């Protein structure tokens, strides 16, 4: 294209060419605000990088927020939840540091173009023409002594800084620091950063950084230059002298660049091409330079094809371009009358356009491609990591829900079984208590009937003396209480104990089934329920001392055929008849089942009897009244009646027999007879007293049984209640754990979806900005 422009313009006179340049390059204010090839600055290729940088920073800001939120989420997850292994926490922290480092690099990332060439080839002038102002020091000979980096200043201030001094220095000190003609110049491997207001330069406002270098033919340590200042450059511009050719020194330098960088983007500017204006061999020289440059890029460096190489070789005059830009900034037409000026300026503009396009596309790929890939890897890996946390939390949540449901079902079953068994055991205990009460009452009644045998077994010596009798009575009371108690134990204890053990074993077996498996050990349950080691025995509290304390013996002689004895026997016979009838009625009544009383104390057979109604005959009453009267009329009347009826002989014989019997009884009234009479009286009194406490004793024994069974059942219920309380606590803990896991799974799901969303954003960025070529 440059050749066609040169041929078309060469047919015109210099004045016509200048006029065309003036008509095409209308004043647009400062050079940084001019349109490029008829396009506004908004459509400049450099805006592609600016937009990409803005977009990638926005995305990575979201990525940083995401990884930080993920790290906070993982920190908030309790370790007891066991949903994330330790390496997950470490990985989250590592991802946070990586994203923070990428963001820091992205904030600093910019398009970087580096100018290299031999001394006095016009590198600084070429850069100034791009900037549209005289910023870098220029001149003949070795002018630039160190690396000069020009970048944009967004504060509107123009200043410079150095590697060793970060303070803002005036641009007036630039000739002293960066000029090789000054004694205070810096070393060649040092760098001075020039901050130029972005409002004054379109390139700098588009995130472009330009590096000016010392001549590569005056320093030997090229490797250090490349490592320190060139590895992050997107485009290299070789400024060659069109009056000579590309030298070995320049080739050697770019060979080293090509060794360290894969396929570097290299442009070749043949500067000072205005020196060939008007020369007859201009075309031949141009072709020679182009062929050598193409061979250098393709054959020697192997970084591009022939077609690409021809688009990267330009013939310009940096000085003319700078003068034109300065005139444009003043609103004046260029005051240049050199032959073919316009051709060279158009080719310079073509260089600008190609440089901007290559710089933008290359910078986007080199600066953002790796970061985009790393960002996607981080987001995808963290999303997968959070996905595993979500899956684990969901699985554990379902397990907790199932365990809680099983626990609640078991708790409900246990409570219903406990309630049912409580009613059943109450009925059983009542039945057992009623049976015990009946058996004790029956056994005690039998013992009362054979009380005389037990008293006859008492063989301590007896004497009618009152003191001896009192001691004898006390010992007899103890003998009676011990004998009746031991007889009751012999009758009832084995049966009661067997019944109690059977019922307690049945209780423990049925209630133990309601306990958790780990608490169903028989030995442990037995120790908790039956803490004492001795067997259960019913205690029969008769307390004969108090019971017979009102016993008063009558050891005075009483003739058995005496009138008072006969009358007592007669009355006793009538009472016995009535008692037998009453007992037969009670016996038939006892055979009828009786309901439990309201106070759960079963009734016992009653030993009381009804006092018979006095139904003696009228004759007996009259006789008794007549005999018992104090007058003699009654006695005379009876005596006369008997004498007249039976005769005196019968009366005499009867009196003799009566007296003989009296004498016999009187003679035989010894201590032994008194002992027998004492025991008889004691038996009658004790039997009468014991019958009064049959109900109380049987109720007391049944109450002991009831207390033992009830306490055993209560202890079993307490164990079950403890178990149900533990189950309730476990259910509450499971509910809490379920809620925590549900919250963890929900938050992990949100983060997982957010990771997929950010991954899609990075894919869209890659599609939009990295795959446009």
C-alpha positions in Angstrom: 0.0 0.0 0.0 2.8 2.3 0.8 4.3 1.7 -2.6 1.0 2.6 -4.4 0.7 5.8 -2.3 4.3 6.7 -3.2 3.7 6.2 -6.9 0.5 8.2 -7.0 1.9 11.1 -5.1 5.2 11.2 -7.0 3.3 12.4 -10.1 2.4 15.6 -8.3 4.6 18.5 -7.5 5.7 19.2 -4.0 3.4 22.1 -3.7 0.4 20.0 -4.7 1.4 17.4 -2.3 1.6 19.9 0.5 -1.8 21.3 -0.4 -3.4 17.8 -0.3 -1.8 17.2 3.1 -3.2 20.5 4.3 -6.7 19.6 3.0 -6.7 16.2 4.6 -5.1 17.1 7.9 -7.4 19.8 9.1 -6.7 21.4 12.4 -8.3 19.3 15.2 -6.8 21.0 18.3 -4.0 19.0 19.9 -2.5 16.0 18.1 -3.9 13.6 20.7 -7.4 14.5 19.7 -7.1 13.9 16.0 -9.1 11.2 14.2 -7.1 8.2 12.9 -7.7 7.5 9.3 -11.1 9.1 9.3 -12.3 7.3 12.5 -13.0 8.9 15.8 -11.0 8.0 18.8 -13.8 6.0 20.3 -13.3 3.4 17.5 -9.6 3.2 17.9 -8.2 -0.4 18.3 -6.7 0.7 21.6 -10.2 1.0 23.0 -10.4 -2.8 22.7 -7.8 -3.2 25.4 -9.3 -0.4 27.5 -12.7 -2.0 27.4 -11.2 -5.5 28.0 -9.3 -4.3 31.0 -12.3 -2.6 32.4 -14.4 -5.7 31.9 -11.8 -8.1 33.3 -11.3 -6.0 36.4 -15.1 -5.9 37.0 -15.3 -9.7 36.6 -12.3 -10.3 38.9 -13.8 -7.9 41.5 -16.8 -10.2 41.5 -14.5 -13.2 41.6 -12.6 -11.7 44.6 -15.9 -11.0 46.4 -16.9 -14.6 45.6 -13.8 -16.3 47.0 -13.8 -14.0 50.1 -17.5 -14.9 50.7 -16.7 -18.6 50.2 -13.8 -18.4 52.7 -16.1 -16.6 55.2 -18.7 -19.3 54.6 -16.3 -22.1 55.2 -14.9 -20.4 58.3 -18.5 -20.1 59.6 -19.2 -23.8 59.1 -18.7 -25.7 62.4 -16.0 -28.3 62.3 -18.5 -30.7 64.0 -20.7 -30.6 60.9 -18.0 -32.6 59.1 -19.0 -31.4 55.7 -15.6 -30.0 54.6 -12.1 -31.6 55.1 -9.2 -29.5 56.3 -7.7 -29.2 52.9 -10.9 -27.3 51.7 -10.2 -24.5 54.2 -6.6 -24.3 53.1 -7.6 -24.3 49.4 -10.1 -21.5 50.0 -7.4 -19.3 51.6 -5.0 -20.1 48.8 -7.6 -19.1 46.2 -8.3 -15.9 48.0 -4.6 -15.0 47.9 -4.3 -16.0 44.2 -7.3 -13.8 43.2 -6.0 -10.9 45.2 -2.6 -11.2 43.4 -4.3 -11.4 40.0 -6.4 -8.3 40.8 -3.3 -6.4 41.8 -1.6 -7.4 38.5 -4.7 -6.5 36.4 -4.8 -3.0 38.0 -1.3 -2.4 36.8 -1.6 -4.1 33.4 -1.3 -1.9 30.4 -0.2 -2.1 26.7 3.6 -1.7 26.5 5.6 -0.9 23.4 9.4 -0.7 23.5 11.6 1.2 21.0 15.1 -0.1 20.4 17.8 0.8 17.9 21.3 2.1 17.5 22.3 5.4 18.9 21.0 8.5 17.2 18.5 6.6 15.0 15.6 8.8 16.1 14.0 6.6 18.7 13.1 9.5 21.0 11.8 11.5 18.1 9.6 8.7 16.9 8.1 8.4 20.4 7.6 12.1 20.6 5.7 12.1 17.3 3.4 9.4 18.7 2.9 11.4 21.8 2.3 14.6 19.8 4.7 16.7 21.9 8.4 17.1 22.7 8.5 15.1 25.9 11.7 13.0 25.6 15.1 14.7 25.1 16.3 14.6 21.5 19.5 15.6 19.7 22.4 14.4 17.7 24.8 11.8 19.0 24.2 9.6 22.1 21.3 11.4 23.8 19.2 8.9 25.8 21.4 7.5 28.6 18.8 5.2 30.4 15.4 3.7 30.0 12.6 6.2 29.8 9.0 4.9 30.4 6.2 7.3 29.4 2.8 6.4 31.0 -0.4 8.3 31.6 -1.1 10.5 34.6 -4.8 10.6 35.6 -4.3 13.5 38.1 -3.5 16.1 35.4 0.0 16.5 36.8 3.1 16.0 34.7 6.0 14.6 36.8 8.6 11.9 36.8 9.9 9.2 39.2 12.9 6.9 39.3 13.5 3.4 40.5 15.2 4.7 43.6 13.0 7.7 44.3 9.3 7.5 44.2 8.7 11.1 44.9 7.2 13.4 42.2 10.0 15.3 40.4 9.6 18.1 37.8 10.0 17.2 34.2 12.7 19.9 34.1 15.1 17.4 35.7 14.6 14.9 32.8 17.5 16.3 30.7 19.8 15.9 33.7 18.6 12.3 34.5 18.0 10.8 31.1 20.4 12.7 28.8 23.7 11.2 28.0 25.1 14.7 27.6 24.6 15.5 31.3 27.1 14.6 34.0 24.3 13.6 36.4 22.9 11.0 34.1 21.7 7.7 35.5 23.1 4.2 34.6 22.0 2.7 31.4 20.0 -0.1 33.1 18.0 2.4 35.3 14.5 3.5 34.4 12.9 6.9 34.7 9.1 6.9 34.7 7.5 9.9 33.0 3.9 10.6 34.0 2.2 12.7 31.3 -1.4 13.8 31.6 -3.7 11.5 29.7 -5.7 14.5 28.5 -2.8 15.6 26.4 -2.1 12.3 24.7 -4.6 9.8 23.3 -2.2 6.9 23.5 -1.5 7.3 27.1 -5.2 7.7 27.9 -5.7 4.3 26.2 -3.5 2.5 28.7 -0.4 2.6 26.5 3.1 2.7 28.1 6.0 3.5 25.8 9.6 2.6 26.6 12.6 4.5 25.2 15.9 2.8 25.4 19.6 3.8 25.1 21.4 2.8 21.9 21.9 -0.9 21.8 25.3 -0.4 20.3 26.8 1.5 23.4 26.0 -1.2 26.0 27.2 -4.8 26.1 24.9 -6.2 28.8 21.8 -6.7 26.6 20.6 -9.7 28.5 20.0 -7.7 31.6 18.1 -5.1 29.6 15.8 -7.7 28.2 15.2 -9.4 31.5 14.5 -6.2 33.3 12.5 -4.1 30.9 11.4 -6.2 27.9 9.8 -9.4 29.1 6.3 -7.8 29.6 6.4 -5.7 26.3 3.7 -6.4 23.8 5.3 -4.8 20.8 8.9 -4.0 19.9 9.8 -1.3 17.4 13.2 -1.4 15.8 14.1 2.1 14.7 16.7 1.7 11.9 18.5 4.4 10.0 17.2 4.4 6.4 20.5 6.0 5.3 22.3 2.7 6.1 20.7 -0.7 6.8 19.9 -3.0 9.7 23.1 -3.7 11.5 24.4 -6.9 13.2 24.1 -5.2 16.6 20.4 -4.7 16.1 20.0 -8.2 14.8 21.9 -9.6 17.7 19.6 -7.8 20.2 16.4 -9.0 18.7 17.8 -12.6 18.4 18.1 -12.4 22.2 14.6 -11.1 22.5 13.3 -13.9 20.3 15.1 -16.4 22.5 13.4 -15.2 25.6 9.9 -14.4 24.2 7.8 -16.7 22.0 7.0 -14.9 18.7 7.6 -11.3 19.7 5.7 -8.6 17.7 8.4 -6.6 16.0 7.9 -3.5 13.8 10.8 -2.1 11.7 10.8 1.7 11.1 13.3 2.9 8.5 13.6 6.5 9.9 15.0 9.5 8.1 13.5 8.3 4.8 13.2 12.0 3.9 16.9 11.9 3.1 16.0 9.8 0.0 13.7 12.5 -1.4 14.6 13.3 -4.9 17.1 10.5 -5.3 16.9 8.5 -8.5 17.6 5.2 -6.8 15.0 5.7 -4.1 12.8 2.8 -5.2 15.7 0.4 -5.4 17.0 1.4 -2.0 13.5 1.0 -0.6 13.2 -2.5 -2.1 16.6 -3.4 -0.7 15.7 -2.3 2.8 12.4 -4.1 2.6 13.9 -7.4 1.4 16.5 -7.4 4.1 14.0 -6.5 6.8 11.6 -9.3 5.6 14.4 -11.8 5.5 15.4 -10.8 9.0 11.8 -11.2 10.4 11.0 -14.4 8.5 14.1 -16.3 7.9 16.4 -15.3 10.8 13.8 -14.7 13.6 11.0 -16.9 12.1 8.3 -14.9 13.9 5.9 -14.2 11.0 5.2 -14.9 7.3 6.3 -12.7 4.3 2.9 -11.0 4.1 2.8 -10.2 7.8 6.4 -9.0 7.6 5.6 -6.6 4.7 2.8 -5.1 6.9 5.4 -4.4 9.7 8.0 -2.5 7.7 7.6 1.2 7.2 9.6 4.1 5.8 9.0 7.3 7.7 10.5 10.5 8.8 9.9 10.9 12.6 11.1 14.4 12.6 8.6 15.5 9.9 5.8 13.6 11.7 6.6 15.4 14.9 6.7 18.8 13.2 3.3 18.1 11.6 1.8 17.1 15.0 3.1 20.2 16.6 1.6 22.4 13.9 -1.7 20.5 14.2 -1.7 21.2 17.9 -1.4 24.9 17.1 -4.1 24.7 14.5 -1.7 25.5 11.6 -0.9 23.5 8.4 2.4 21.7 8.3 5.3 23.9 7.1 7.2 21.2 5.3 8.2 21.4 1.6 10.3 18.3 1.3 9.6 16.1 -1.8 7.3 13.1 -1.1 6.5 14.5 2.4 2.9 13.5 2.2 3.7 10.0 1.2 5.9 9.5 4.2 3.4 11.0 6.5 0.6 8.8 5.2 2.9 5.8 5.8 3.6 7.1 9.3 -0.1 7.2 9.9 -0.4 3.7 8.5 2.3 2.6 11.0 0.3 4.2 13.8 -2.8 2.3 12.8 -1.0 -1.1 12.5 0.8 -0.5 15.7 -2.4 0.3 17.6 -4.2 -2.7 16.2 -1.3 -5.1 16.9 -0.7 -3.6 20.3 -4.3 -3.9 21.4 -4.9 -7.4 20.2 -1.6 -8.7 21.4 -1.9 -7.0 24.8 -5.4 -8.3 25.4 -4.1 -11.9 24.7 -0.9 -11.6 26.6 -2.2 -9.7 29.5 -5.6 -11.2 30.0 -5.6 -14.7 28.5 -3.6 -16.3 31.3 -5.5 -14.4 34.0 -8.8 -15.4 32.4 -7.7 -19.1 32.3 -6.5 -18.9 35.9 -9.7 -17.2 37.0 -11.8 -19.8 35.4 -9.7 -22.6 37.0 -10.1 -20.9 40.4 -13.8 -20.4 40.0 -14.5 -23.9 38.6 -12.3 -25.6 41.3 -13.9 -23.6 44.1 -17.3 -24.2 42.6 -16.6 -28.0 42.5 -15.2 -27.8 46.0 -18.3 -26.0 47.3 -20.4 -28.5 45.3 -18.8 -31.3 47.3 -19.6 -29.4 50.5 -23.2 -29.0 49.3 -23.5 -32.7 48.4 -22.0 -33.7 51.8 -24.2 -31.3 53.7 -27.3 -32.5 51.8 -26.4 -36.2 52.4 -25.8 -35.5 56.1 -29.0 -33.5 56.3 -31.0 -36.4 54.9 -29.3 -38.7 57.3 -30.1 -36.4 60.2 -33.7 -36.2 59.0 -34.1 -39.9 58.9 -32.4 -40.4 62.2 -34.6 -37.7 63.8 -37.7 -39.4 62.3 -36.6 -42.8 63.7 -35.9 -41.2 67.0 -39.3 -39.5 67.2 -41.0 -42.7 66.1 -39.1 -44.6 68.8 -39.9 -41.9 71.4 -43.6 -42.0 70.5 -43.6 -45.8 70.6 -41.8 -45.8 74.0 -44.2 -43.3 75.5 -47.3 -45.2 74.3 -45.9 -48.5 75.5 -45.0 -47.0 78.8 -48.5 -45.6 79.3 -50.0 -48.9 78.3 -47.7 -50.9 80.6 -48.4 -48.5 83.5 -52.1 -49.2 83.4 -51.4 -52.9 83.0 -48.9 -53.0 85.9 -51.3 -51.1 88.1 -53.9 -53.7 87.5 -51.4 -56.5 88.1 -50.2 -54.9 91.3 -53.7 -54.4 92.6 -54.5 -58.1 91.8 -51.3 -59.2 93.6 -52.0 -57.0 96.6 -55.5 -58.3 96.9 -54.3 -61.9 96.7 -51.6 -61.2 99.3 -54.1 -59.6 101.6 -56.5 -62.5 101.3 -53.7 -65.1 101.9 -52.3 -63.2 104.9 -55.8 -62.9 106.4 -56.5 -66.5 105.9 -53.2 -67.7 107.3 -53.6 -65.4 110.3 -57.1 -66.7 111.0 -55.8 -70.2 110.9 -53.0 -69.3 113.3 -55.6 -67.8 115.6 -57.6 -71.0 115.6 -54.5 -73.0 116.6 -53.4 -70.4 119.1 -53.9 -72.8 122.0 -51.4 -75.2 120.6 -48.8 -72.4 120.3 -49.5 -71.3 123.9 -49.3 -74.9 125.2 -45.8 -75.1 123.7 -44.7 -72.3 126.0 -43.1 -74.2 128.9 -41.6 -71.6 131.3 -42.2 -72.2 135.0 -45.4 -70.7 136.3 -46.3 -69.3 139.8 -49.5 -67.5 140.7 -47.6 -64.8 142.3 -48.5 -61.4 140.6 -44.9 -60.5 139.9 -44.1 -63.9 138.4 -47.3 -63.8 136.4 -46.4 -60.4 134.9 -43.0 -61.7 133.8 -44.7 -64.9 132.5 -47.1 -62.9 130.5 -44.4 -60.8 128.9 -42.4 -63.8 127.9 -45.6 -65.5 126.6 -46.4 -62.4 124.5 -42.9 -62.6 122.9 -43.4 -66.3 122.4 -46.8 -65.8 120.8 -45.5 -63.0 118.5 -42.5 -64.9 117.4 -44.4 -68.1 116.9 -47.3 -66.6 114.9 -44.8 -64.5 112.9 -42.6 -67.5 112.1 -45.6 -69.7 111.2 -46.9 -67.0 108.9 -43.5 -66.7 107.2 -43.4 -70.5 106.8 -46.8 -70.5 105.3 -46.5 -67.4 103.0 -42.9 -66.2 102.5 -41.8 -68.7 99.9 -44.9 -68.2 97.9 -44.9 -64.4 98.2 -41.2 -64.2 97.4 -41.6 -66.4 94.3 -44.6 -64.3 93.2 -42.7 -61.1 93.8 -39.5 -62.2 92.0 -41.7 -63.4 89.0 -43.5 -60.1 88.8 -40.3 -58.1 89.2 -38.6 -60.2 86.5 -41.5 -59.7 84.2 -41.5 -56.0 84.8 -37.8 -55.7 84.1 -38.0 -57.8 81.0 -40.8 -55.8 79.5 -39.6 -52.4 80.6 -36.0 -53.1 79.6 -37.2 -53.7 76.1 -38.1 -50.0 76.0 -34.6 -48.9 76.9 -31.8 -48.2 74.3 -29.7 -51.2 73.4 -26.6 -49.9 75.3 -28.7 -49.7 78.5 -30.3 -53.2 78.2 -27.6 -55.0 80.0 -29.3 -57.2 82.6 -26.7 -56.7 85.3 -26.8 -52.9 84.9 -30.6 -52.9 85.0 -30.7 -55.2 88.0 -28.3 -52.9 89.9 -30.3 -49.8 89.1 -33.7 -51.4 89.9 -32.8 -53.8 92.8 -30.0 -52.1 94.7 -30.3 -54.3 97.8 -29.0 -57.8 97.7 -31.2 -59.5 100.3 -34.5 -61.1 99.2 -37.8 -59.3 99.9 -39.7 -60.5 103.0 -43.0 -59.5 104.4 -42.9 -58.2 108.0 -45.8 -59.2 110.2 -46.1 -56.5 112.9 -48.3 -58.2 115.6 -46.9 -56.4 118.7 -48.5 -58.7 121.2 -47.2 -56.7 124.2 -49.4 -53.8 123.3 -52.2 -56.1 122.0 -52.5 -58.1 125.2 -51.5 -55.3 127.6 -55.1 -55.2 129.0 -55.2 -58.9 129.7 -56.2 -59.5 133.4 -56.1 -63.1 134.5 -58.6 -64.5 137.1 -57.0 -67.3 139.0 -59.5 -67.5 141.9 -61.3 -70.9 142.4 -64.6 -71.3 140.6 -66.7 -74.4 141.1 -67.6 -75.8 137.7 -71.1 -76.8 138.8 -71.7 -73.5 140.5 -74.8 -71.5 139.6 -72.7 -68.7 137.9 -70.7 -71.2 135.9 -73.8 -73.0 134.7 -75.4 -69.8 133.7 -72.2 -68.7 131.9 -72.1 -72.0 130.0 -75.8 -71.7 129.1 -75.3 -68.2 127.7 -72.1 -69.3 125.9 -74.0 -72.1 124.2 -76.6 -69.7 122.9 -73.9 -67.3 121.7 -72.0 -70.1 120.0 -75.1 -71.1 118.1 -75.6 -67.6 116.8 -71.9 -67.3 116.0 -71.9 -70.5 114.0 -74.9 -69.2 112.0 -73.2 -65.9 111.4 -69.9 -67.5 110.4 -71.7 -69.8 107.9 -73.3 -66.7 106.4 -69.9 -64.9 106.2 -68.3 -68.0 104.6 -70.8 -68.0 101.8 -70.4 -64.3 101.5 -66.6 -64.6 101.2 -67.0 -66.9 98.2 -68.5 -64.0 96.3 -65.8 -61.9 94.3 -65.4 -58.5 95.9 -64.4 -55.3 94.1 -61.4 -53.2 95.1 -62.1 -50.4 97.5 -61.4 -46.9 96.5 -58.2 -46.8 98.6 -56.8 -50.0 96.9 -56.9 -52.1 100.2 -58.6 -55.4 99.7 -61.1 -56.5 102.3 -60.3 -59.5 104.4 -62.5 -62.1 106.0 -64.2 -60.6 109.1 -63.9 -62.5 112.4 -66.4 -60.5 114.2 -69.8 -61.9 115.1 -73.2 -60.5 115.9 -74.3 -60.6 119.4 -77.4 -62.8 119.5 -80.7 -61.5 120.6 -81.6 -62.6 124.1 -84.5 -65.0 123.5 -84.5 -67.0 126.7 -87.8 -68.5 127.7 -90.0 -66.7 130.2 -89.6 -69.6 132.7 -85.8 -69.3 132.7 -86.1 -65.5 133.2 -88.5 -66.0 136.1 -86.3 -68.6 137.7 -83.3 -66.5 137.4 -85.1 -63.5 138.8 -86.4 -65.5 141.7 -83.0 -67.0 142.6 -81.1 -63.8 142.3 -83.5 -61.9 144.6 -82.2 -61.1 148.1 -85.4 -62.2 149.8 -86.0 -65.7 151.2 -89.3 -66.2 149.6 -87.7 -67.1 146.3 -85.5 -69.7 147.9 -88.3 -71.2 149.9 -90.5 -71.4 147.0 -87.9 -73.2 144.8 -86.9 -75.6 147.6 -90.5 -76.5 148.4 -91.2 -77.1 144.7 -88.2 -79.4 144.3 -88.9 -81.3 147.6 -92.4 -82.0 146.6 -91.4 -83.0 143.0 -88.4 -85.3 143.5 -88.4 -86.2 147.1 -85.9 -85.7 149.9 -83.8 -88.8 149.1 -82.9 -87.6 145.6 -82.1 -84.2 147.0 -79.8 -85.8 149.6 -78.0 -88.0 147.1 -77.6 -85.1 144.7 -76.3 -82.9 147.4 -73.8 -85.6 148.4 -72.6 -85.9 144.9 -72.5 -82.2 144.4 -70.4 -81.8 147.6 -68.0 -84.6 146.5 -67.5 -82.9 143.1 -66.9 -79.6 144.8 -64.4 -81.2 147.2 -62.6 -82.9 144.3 -62.2 -79.7 142.4 -61.1 -77.8 145.4 -58.5 -80.4 146.1 -57.2 -80.4 142.5 -57.0 -76.6 142.2 -53.1 -76.6 142.1 -50.6 -74.4 140.3 -50.8 -76.7 137.3 -54.5 -76.2 137.2 -54.0 -72.5 137.6 -51.5 -72.5 134.7 -54.0 -74.3 132.5 -56.7 -71.8 133.5 -54.3 -68.9 132.8 -53.4 -70.2 129.4 -57.1 -70.8 128.6 -57.9 -67.2 129.6 -54.9 -65.9 127.7 -55.8 -67.8 124.5 -59.3 -66.5 124.6 -58.1 -62.9 125.2 -55.3 -63.1 122.6 -57.6 -64.7 120.0 -60.1 -62.0 120.5 -57.5 -59.3 120.1 -55.8 -60.9 117.1 -59.1 -61.2 115.4 -59.4 -57.5 115.7 -56.1 -56.8 113.8 -56.5 -59.4 111.1 -57.7 -56.8 108.6 -55.0 -54.3 109.7 -52.2 -56.9 109.5 -53.3 -58.2 106.1 -53.5 -54.7 104.8 -50.1 -53.9 106.2 -48.5 -56.9 104.5 -50.3 -56.2 101.2 -49.1 -52.6 101.5 -45.5 -53.8 101.8 -45.9 -55.9 98.7 -47.5 -53.0 96.9 -44.7 -50.6 98.0 -42.1 -53.1 96.8 -43.7 -53.7 93.4 -44.6 -50.0 93.0 -41.0 -48.9 93.8 -39.6 -51.4 91.4 -41.9 -50.3 88.7 -41.2 -46.6 89.5 -37.5 -47.2 89.2 -38.1 -48.9 85.9 -40.3 -46.0 84.8 -37.5 -43.6 85.9 -35.0 -45.4 83.7 -37.4 -45.2 80.8 -38.1 -41.6 81.5 -34.4 -40.9 81.5 -34.2 -42.7 78.2 -37.1 -40.7 76.7 -35.6 -37.5 78.0 -32.3 -38.4 76.3 -34.2 -39.2 73.2 -35.9 -35.8 73.3 -32.6 -34.1 73.8 -31.1 -36.1 70.9 -34.1 -35.2 68.7 -33.6 -31.5 69.6 -29.9 -31.8 68.8 -30.8 -33.6 65.5 -33.2 -30.8 64.7 -30.6 -28.2 65.4 -28.0 -30.1 63.3 -30.6 -30.6 60.5 -31.2 -26.8 60.4 -27.5 -26.1 60.4 -26.9 -28.6 57.6 -29.9 -27.2 55.7 -28.5 -23.7 56.0 -25.0 -24.9 54.9 -26.4 -26.8 51.9 -28.5 -23.7 50.9 -25.6 -21.3 51.2 -23.3 -23.8 49.4 -25.9 -24.1 46.6 -25.9 -20.3 46.2 -22.1 -20.2 46.0 -22.0 -23.1 43.6 -24.5 -21.3 41.3 -22.5 -18.1 41.7 -19.3 -20.0 40.6 -21.1 -21.2 37.5 -22.3 -17.7 36.7 -18.8 -16.2 37.1 -17.4 -19.1 34.9 -19.9 -18.1 32.2 -18.8 -14.5 32.5 -15.2 -15.4 32.0 -16.1 -17.6 29.0 -18.1 -14.7 27.5 -15.1 -12.4 28.1 -12.8 -14.9 26.4 -15.2 -15.2 23.5 -15.7 -11.4 23.2 -12.1 -10.2 23.7 -9.7 -13.1 23.3 -11.1 -14.9 20.2 -11.9 -11.9 18.0 -9.1 -12.7 15.6 
